[in-house]
Amino acid sequence: MKKEKRSAKIFVGAALLCLVAVSVVGAPLLAGCAPDAADSARRLESFSARHPFGTDRFGRDILARTLYGGRVTLVSSFAALGMGLVIGVQLGILAGLHSQTAFDTILMRIIDVLMAFPFMVFAMVVAALWGPGLTQLLVAVVAVWWVPFARISRSVVLQIKNDPSVLAARVLGASEPRIVFCELLPKTIGSVAVLATFELGTLILSISALSFLGLGAQPPLPEWGSMLSDARAHFFQHPHLLFGPALFVVVTVLALNFIGEGLRDVMDPYEGVRL
């Protein structure tokens, strides 16, 4: 694949993601009304100039709810990803640096258990213990989502911890925290960034799916997954109810996949070798 095509993927993905972000941030200007403003006289209206995405069963503007719901979905997804990144990268680097120790062995067994346990079931268990809600959902997500970042960080550190630059830092008397932050962490950023981009798309889908099942954001708070759940009962008579949240979920995840694929190709160490 040529460099121009690789750059085009990143550009297209970044442009789509910026479009979604600007729309969500500018919700008060673009929506024209509050997301919870109901008008019983305009229930289940289709697309119109006044309501571009139509209205729901309570007469609320779907465009407004979609844009404001994007704030809930994206902020919770980025927050969960950030916490998972911090926890996973730290544990992964420490495990790789101290491989074949008790800490490394215990951590890898925990990772094996978490990877074998279905995430949806784990989220349902959390909801059953502490009740449904966005906070409980984020706890369930972060408790599992650090695993892929720990694995890839550990893998990268195992490959580079005996590099000449790392060995030279040890000989010069550099402390372990300095080696981690100055030598190991910068070399893991590329792989982690690519994984994080793909994982963010999966995270958005998972949070939306759990909200669809009633385990995430609770009414009347707008959220893409819960909006799709509300529209389910009126799908055949009023399919326009699905258009707004479904469109934004698809575009956001597609943009993140474009960015992830572009970054992966740009950082490919075997450029020009592939057939």
C-alpha positions as CSV (number, residue, x, y, z in Angstrom):
1,M,0.0,0.0,0.0
2,K,1.4,3.4,-1.0
3,K,2.0,6.1,1.6
4,E,-0.6,8.4,-0.1
5,K,-3.3,5.8,0.5
6,R,-2.2,5.3,4.1
7,S,-2.3,9.1,4.7
8,A,-5.7,9.3,3.0
9,K,-7.2,6.8,5.5
10,I,-6.0,8.8,8.4
11,F,-7.2,12.1,6.8
12,V,-10.7,10.7,6.1
13,G,-11.0,9.1,9.5
14,A,-9.8,12.3,11.3
15,A,-12.2,14.4,9.1
16,L,-15.2,12.2,10.0
17,L,-14.3,12.1,13.7
18,C,-13.8,15.9,13.8
19,L,-17.2,16.3,12.2
20,V,-18.8,14.1,14.8
21,A,-16.9,15.9,17.6
22,V,-17.9,19.4,16.4
23,S,-21.5,18.3,16.0
24,V,-21.6,17.0,19.6
25,V,-19.8,19.9,21.1
26,G,-21.9,22.4,19.2
27,A,-25.1,20.6,20.2
28,P,-26.7,23.8,21.7
29,L,-26.2,25.7,18.5
30,L,-27.1,22.9,16.0
31,A,-30.0,21.3,17.9
32,G,-32.1,24.4,18.4
33,C,-33.9,22.9,21.4
34,A,-33.3,21.0,24.6
35,P,-33.1,17.2,24.3
36,D,-35.8,16.7,26.9
37,A,-38.2,19.3,25.5
38,A,-41.4,17.3,24.7
39,D,-44.3,18.3,22.4
40,S,-47.1,15.9,22.5
41,A,-48.7,17.5,19.4
42,R,-45.7,16.4,17.4
43,R,-45.2,12.8,18.5
44,L,-43.5,10.5,16.0
45,E,-43.1,13.0,13.3
46,S,-40.9,12.1,10.3
47,F,-38.1,14.2,8.8
48,S,-39.0,17.8,8.5
49,A,-37.3,21.3,8.3
50,R,-38.2,21.9,12.0
51,H,-37.1,18.4,13.1
52,P,-34.4,17.1,10.6
53,F,-34.3,13.7,12.3
54,G,-38.0,13.7,13.3
55,T,-39.4,13.3,16.8
56,D,-39.8,10.4,19.2
57,R,-42.8,9.0,21.0
58,F,-42.8,11.9,23.5
59,G,-42.4,14.6,20.8
60,R,-38.8,15.2,21.6
61,D,-36.4,16.3,18.8
62,I,-34.3,13.3,17.8
63,L,-31.5,15.5,16.4
64,A,-31.1,17.2,19.7
65,R,-31.2,14.0,21.7
66,T,-28.6,12.4,19.3
67,L,-26.2,15.3,19.6
68,Y,-26.5,15.5,23.4
69,G,-26.5,11.7,23.6
70,G,-23.2,11.8,21.8
71,R,-21.7,13.7,24.7
72,V,-22.7,10.9,27.1
73,T,-21.5,8.1,24.8
74,L,-18.2,9.7,23.7
75,V,-17.2,11.1,27.1
76,S,-17.9,7.8,28.9
77,S,-16.0,5.9,26.1
78,F,-13.0,8.2,26.3
79,A,-13.0,8.2,30.1
80,A,-13.1,4.4,30.1
81,L,-10.4,4.1,27.5
82,G,-8.1,6.6,29.4
83,M,-8.4,4.7,32.6
84,G,-7.9,1.3,30.9
85,L,-4.8,2.7,29.1
86,V,-3.2,4.0,32.3
87,I,-3.8,0.8,34.2
88,G,-3.0,-1.6,31.4
89,V,0.2,0.1,30.1
90,Q,1.6,0.5,33.6
91,L,1.0,-3.1,34.6
92,G,2.1,-4.4,31.2
93,I,5.5,-2.5,31.3
94,L,6.1,-3.7,34.9
95,A,5.3,-7.3,33.9
96,G,7.6,-7.2,30.9
97,L,10.4,-5.6,32.9
98,H,10.1,-8.2,35.6
99,S,9.2,-11.2,33.4
100,Q,9.2,-14.7,34.9
101,T,8.6,-13.3,38.4
102,A,5.6,-14.0,40.7
103,F,4.1,-10.6,39.7
104,D,4.3,-11.4,36.0
105,T,2.9,-14.9,36.5
106,I,-0.1,-13.7,38.6
107,L,-0.8,-10.8,36.3
108,M,-0.9,-13.1,33.2
109,R,-3.2,-15.6,34.9
110,I,-5.6,-12.7,35.9
111,I,-5.5,-11.6,32.2
112,D,-6.3,-15.1,31.1
113,V,-9.3,-15.3,33.4
114,L,-10.6,-11.9,32.3
115,M,-10.2,-12.8,28.6
116,A,-12.0,-16.1,29.1
117,F,-14.9,-14.4,30.9
118,P,-17.5,-12.8,28.5
119,F,-17.6,-9.0,28.9
120,M,-21.4,-8.8,28.6
121,V,-21.9,-11.3,31.3
122,F,-19.5,-9.5,33.6
123,A,-21.3,-6.2,33.0
124,M,-24.6,-7.9,33.8
125,V,-23.1,-9.2,37.1
126,V,-22.0,-5.7,38.0
127,A,-25.5,-4.4,37.2
128,A,-27.1,-7.1,39.3
129,L,-24.9,-6.3,42.3
130,W,-24.9,-2.5,42.2
131,G,-27.8,-1.7,39.8
132,P,-27.8,-0.3,36.3
133,G,-26.3,3.1,35.6
134,L,-23.5,4.9,33.8
135,T,-21.1,4.8,36.7
136,Q,-21.6,1.1,37.3
137,L,-21.2,0.5,33.5
138,L,-17.8,2.4,33.5
139,V,-16.6,0.3,36.5
140,A,-17.4,-2.9,34.6
141,V,-15.8,-1.6,31.4
142,V,-12.5,-0.4,33.1
143,A,-12.3,-3.6,35.1
144,V,-11.9,-5.6,31.8
145,W,-10.6,-3.1,29.2
146,W,-7.1,-2.7,30.6
147,V,-6.3,-6.3,29.6
148,P,-5.4,-5.7,25.9
149,F,-3.2,-2.8,26.7
150,A,-1.4,-4.7,29.4
151,R,-0.7,-7.6,27.0
152,I,0.6,-5.5,24.2
153,S,2.8,-3.4,26.5
154,R,4.3,-6.5,28.1
155,S,4.9,-7.9,24.6
156,V,6.7,-4.8,23.4
157,V,8.8,-4.5,26.6
158,L,9.9,-8.1,26.3
159,Q,11.2,-7.4,22.8
160,I,13.0,-4.1,23.6
161,K,14.2,-4.4,27.2
162,N,17.6,-5.8,26.1
163,D,18.1,-3.1,23.4
164,P,21.5,-1.3,23.5
165,S,19.8,1.9,24.6
166,V,18.1,0.3,27.6
167,L,21.2,-1.6,28.6
168,A,23.3,1.6,28.3
169,A,20.8,3.4,30.6
170,R,21.2,0.6,33.2
171,V,25.0,0.7,33.0
172,L,24.9,4.5,33.5
173,G,23.0,4.0,36.7
174,A,19.5,5.1,35.5
175,S,16.8,4.2,38.0
176,E,14.0,1.9,37.0
177,P,11.3,4.7,36.8
178,R,13.7,6.7,34.5
179,I,14.2,3.6,32.3
180,V,10.5,3.1,32.1
181,F,9.5,6.7,31.2
182,C,12.5,7.5,29.0
183,E,13.3,4.3,27.3
184,L,10.4,1.8,27.4
185,L,7.3,3.9,27.4
186,P,8.2,5.9,24.2
187,K,8.8,2.7,22.4
188,T,5.4,1.3,23.3
189,I,3.4,4.3,22.4
190,G,3.1,3.4,18.7
191,S,1.7,0.0,19.2
192,V,-0.6,1.1,22.0
193,A,-1.9,4.1,20.0
194,V,-2.9,1.8,17.1
195,L,-4.6,-0.6,19.5
196,A,-6.3,2.2,21.4
197,T,-7.9,3.5,18.2
198,F,-9.5,0.2,17.4
199,E,-10.4,-0.5,21.0
200,L,-12.2,2.9,21.2
201,G,-14.5,1.9,18.4
202,T,-15.2,-1.4,20.1
203,L,-15.7,0.4,23.3
204,I,-18.3,2.8,21.8
205,L,-20.2,-0.2,20.4
206,S,-20.1,-2.1,23.7
207,I,-21.3,0.9,25.8
208,S,-24.1,1.5,23.3
209,A,-25.0,-2.1,23.4
210,L,-25.1,-2.3,27.2
211,S,-27.2,0.9,27.3
212,F,-29.5,-0.7,24.7
213,L,-30.0,-3.5,27.2
214,G,-30.8,-1.0,29.9
215,L,-27.5,-1.4,31.9
216,G,-26.0,2.0,31.1
217,A,-27.4,5.5,31.0
218,Q,-30.9,5.6,32.4
219,P,-33.9,7.7,31.0
220,P,-34.4,10.6,30.5
221,L,-30.6,11.0,29.9
222,P,-30.1,10.7,26.1
223,E,-27.5,8.1,24.9
224,W,-27.1,6.5,21.6
225,G,-27.7,2.9,22.8
226,S,-30.7,3.8,24.9
227,M,-32.2,5.8,22.1
228,L,-32.0,2.8,19.8
229,S,-33.6,0.7,22.5
230,D,-36.5,3.2,22.7
231,A,-36.9,3.2,19.0
232,R,-37.1,-0.6,18.8
233,A,-40.9,-0.8,19.6
234,H,-41.7,1.6,16.7
235,F,-39.2,0.2,14.2
236,F,-41.7,-0.9,11.5
237,Q,-44.1,2.0,11.7
238,H,-41.5,4.8,12.3
239,P,-38.0,3.6,11.3
240,H,-36.8,7.2,11.3
241,L,-36.4,6.9,15.0
242,L,-33.3,4.8,14.5
243,F,-31.6,7.1,11.9
244,G,-29.9,9.6,14.1
245,P,-28.2,7.5,16.8
246,A,-27.4,4.7,14.3
247,L,-25.9,7.1,11.8
248,F,-23.6,8.6,14.5
249,V,-22.5,5.3,15.9
250,V,-21.6,4.0,12.4
251,V,-19.8,7.1,11.3
252,T,-17.8,7.4,14.6
253,V,-16.7,3.7,14.6
254,L,-15.9,3.9,10.9
255,A,-13.8,7.0,11.4
256,L,-11.9,5.3,14.3
257,N,-11.3,2.2,12.2
258,F,-9.9,4.3,9.3
259,I,-7.5,6.1,11.7
260,G,-6.5,2.8,13.3
261,E,-5.8,1.2,9.9
262,G,-3.9,4.2,8.7
263,L,-1.7,4.4,11.8
264,R,-1.1,0.7,11.7
265,D,0.1,0.9,8.1
266,V,2.3,4.0,8.7
267,M,4.0,2.3,11.7
268,D,4.4,-1.0,9.8
269,P,8.1,-1.9,10.2
270,Y,8.0,-4.1,7.1
271,E,7.0,-1.4,4.6
272,G,7.7,-2.6,1.1
273,V,8.1,-6.2,2.1
274,R,4.5,-7.2,1.9
275,L,3.3,-8.8,-1.4
